[in-house]
Structures are given as structure tokens and as C-alpha cells.
Amino acid sequence: MNLSDLNHEIYLIITNEVDKKNASKLANLLLSEKLIPCVNFKNIESNFWWEGNINKSKEVQLMIKCKKENVNKVCNKIAEWHSYEIPEIIYFRVSANKTYHHWVNSI
């Protein structure tokens, strides 16, 4: 594989949920509406400021892949269905190999 095979853009959206149940619920909503082709889960520990205190929490991180045309829809659905009052929604453009790019855009 050479570098020219990796210039196919998709988007990666990251959000954290309180637990696996809520993460799965959110992922299934996005998948069932065909807004995304794939999501990965990872158990993480977060440290953060909330209501004047430093907090520590175990969470489930969702790494969501989608095509450019669906980024706004996906972010809006996350904001609407997320269990947190202020959900983390971080997204950025990434490069993928040609075949993966094609698959992401086929959904």
C-alpha cells in the first residue's frame, strides 16, 4: 500500500457514555438509521471538572465512523439521545484506505 491509497476522507466522531447499555443504545440508533456503518467501544476512565469539583468516572468511549454527508445528522442525534446533560462530541476528518473509504460511503 502506498500513501496515495490513503487519501480517502471519512469522519471519526468520538463521544463517551456512562455505561455499555447507554453506549449500545446510542450506537444501535445510529446504525439502524443507517447514519453510520461502524462504531467501536472502549472502556475508559475520565477525570473532569463538573459543577465545581474534579470528578473521576468509568465510561464507555464510542469511536464512530461516518461519511462526510452524515456528520451533522450523527452529531445532532448524539446530542438528542445522549445520557449526559453536556455530551462530548468531537469529530474530525481522517484518511482511510480506498476499500474502507468505499465501504463507509456505501452505507
KOLLUM-113788 format. One record per residue (C-alpha): residue number from 1; chain; x, y, z. Coordinates in steps of 0.5 Angstrom, whole numbers, plus 500, padded with zeros to 3 digits. Layout:
<recs>
+-----+------+------+-------+-----+
: pos : unit : east : north :  up :
+-----+------+------+-------+-----+
: NUM :    A :    X :     Y :   Z :
...
+-----+------+------+-------+-----+
</recs>
This chain:
<recs>
+-----+------+------+-------+-----+
: pos : unit : east : north :  up :
+-----+------+------+-------+-----+
:   1 :    A :  500 :   500 : 500 :
:   2 :    A :  503 :   507 : 498 :
:   3 :    A :  501 :   514 : 501 :
:   4 :    A :  496 :   515 : 495 :
:   5 :    A :  492 :   510 : 497 :
:   6 :    A :  491 :   513 : 504 :
:   7 :    A :  488 :   520 : 502 :
:   8 :    A :  480 :   518 : 502 :
:   9 :    A :  477 :   522 : 507 :
:  10 :    A :  472 :   520 : 512 :
:  11 :    A :  470 :   523 : 519 :
:  12 :    A :  471 :   520 : 526 :
:  13 :    A :  467 :   522 : 532 :
:  14 :    A :  468 :   521 : 539 :
:  15 :    A :  463 :   521 : 545 :
:  16 :    A :  463 :   518 : 552 :
:  17 :    A :  457 :   515 : 555 :
:  18 :    A :  456 :   513 : 562 :
:  19 :    A :  456 :   505 : 561 :
:  20 :    A :  456 :   500 : 556 :
:  21 :    A :  448 :   500 : 556 :
:  22 :    A :  447 :   507 : 554 :
:  23 :    A :  453 :   507 : 549 :
:  24 :    A :  450 :   501 : 546 :
:  25 :    A :  443 :   504 : 545 :
:  26 :    A :  446 :   510 : 542 :
:  27 :    A :  450 :   506 : 537 :
:  28 :    A :  444 :   502 : 535 :
:  29 :    A :  440 :   508 : 534 :
:  30 :    A :  445 :   511 : 529 :
:  31 :    A :  446 :   504 : 526 :
:  32 :    A :  439 :   503 : 525 :
:  33 :    A :  438 :   510 : 522 :
:  34 :    A :  444 :   508 : 517 :
:  35 :    A :  448 :   514 : 519 :
:  36 :    A :  454 :   510 : 521 :
:  37 :    A :  457 :   504 : 518 :
:  38 :    A :  461 :   502 : 524 :
:  39 :    A :  462 :   504 : 532 :
:  40 :    A :  468 :   501 : 537 :
:  41 :    A :  467 :   501 : 544 :
:  42 :    A :  473 :   502 : 549 :
:  43 :    A :  472 :   502 : 557 :
:  44 :    A :  476 :   509 : 559 :
:  45 :    A :  477 :   513 : 566 :
:  46 :    A :  476 :   520 : 565 :
:  47 :    A :  478 :   526 : 570 :
:  48 :    A :  474 :   532 : 569 :
:  49 :    A :  471 :   538 : 572 :
:  50 :    A :  464 :   538 : 574 :
:  51 :    A :  460 :   543 : 578 :
:  52 :    A :  466 :   546 : 581 :
:  53 :    A :  469 :   539 : 583 :
:  54 :    A :  474 :   535 : 580 :
:  55 :    A :  471 :   528 : 578 :
:  56 :    A :  473 :   521 : 576 :
:  57 :    A :  469 :   516 : 572 :
:  58 :    A :  469 :   510 : 569 :
:  59 :    A :  466 :   511 : 562 :
:  60 :    A :  465 :   508 : 555 :
:  61 :    A :  468 :   511 : 549 :
:  62 :    A :  465 :   511 : 542 :
:  63 :    A :  469 :   511 : 536 :
:  64 :    A :  464 :   513 : 531 :
:  65 :    A :  466 :   513 : 523 :
:  66 :    A :  462 :   516 : 518 :
:  67 :    A :  462 :   519 : 511 :
:  68 :    A :  462 :   527 : 511 :
:  69 :    A :  455 :   528 : 509 :
:  70 :    A :  452 :   525 : 515 :
:  71 :    A :  457 :   528 : 520 :
:  72 :    A :  452 :   534 : 522 :
:  73 :    A :  446 :   529 : 523 :
:  74 :    A :  450 :   524 : 527 :
:  75 :    A :  452 :   530 : 532 :
:  76 :    A :  445 :   532 : 532 :
:  77 :    A :  443 :   525 : 534 :
:  78 :    A :  448 :   524 : 539 :
:  79 :    A :  446 :   531 : 543 :
:  80 :    A :  439 :   529 : 542 :
:  81 :    A :  440 :   522 : 545 :
:  82 :    A :  446 :   522 : 550 :
:  83 :    A :  445 :   521 : 557 :
:  84 :    A :  449 :   527 : 559 :
:  85 :    A :  447 :   534 : 560 :
:  86 :    A :  453 :   536 : 556 :
:  87 :    A :  456 :   531 : 552 :
:  88 :    A :  463 :   531 : 549 :
:  89 :    A :  462 :   531 : 541 :
:  90 :    A :  469 :   531 : 538 :
:  91 :    A :  469 :   530 : 531 :
:  92 :    A :  475 :   530 : 526 :
:  93 :    A :  477 :   529 : 518 :
:  94 :    A :  481 :   523 : 518 :
:  95 :    A :  484 :   519 : 512 :
:  96 :    A :  483 :   512 : 510 :
:  97 :    A :  485 :   507 : 505 :
:  98 :    A :  481 :   506 : 499 :
:  99 :    A :  477 :   500 : 500 :
: 100 :    A :  475 :   502 : 507 :
: 101 :    A :  473 :   509 : 505 :
: 102 :    A :  469 :   506 : 500 :
: 103 :    A :  465 :   501 : 505 :
: 104 :    A :  464 :   507 : 509 :
: 105 :    A :  461 :   511 : 504 :
: 106 :    A :  457 :   505 : 501 :
: 107 :    A :  452 :   505 : 508 :
+-----+------+------+-------+-----+
</recs>
